[in-house]
Amino acid sequence: MFGDNCSGDALGFLTTDNWSIVEIWHDDDLSINLRDEKTFEEFVISMFEKFP
């Protein structure tokens, strides 16, 4: 895990799937949900694009 939204949902890497970026949602039985971004670099860029 490398981050969370302070509501119990976390972001991390799925090491068993080529280090894919995933979200783990607390309100959904801790399900693992793949992010659209394929690399950590793409993830960071997408986060910064949300801010003007």
Secondary structure by P-SEA (a helix, b strand, c coil): ccccccccccccccccccccbbbbbccccbbbbbcccccaaaaaaaaaaacc
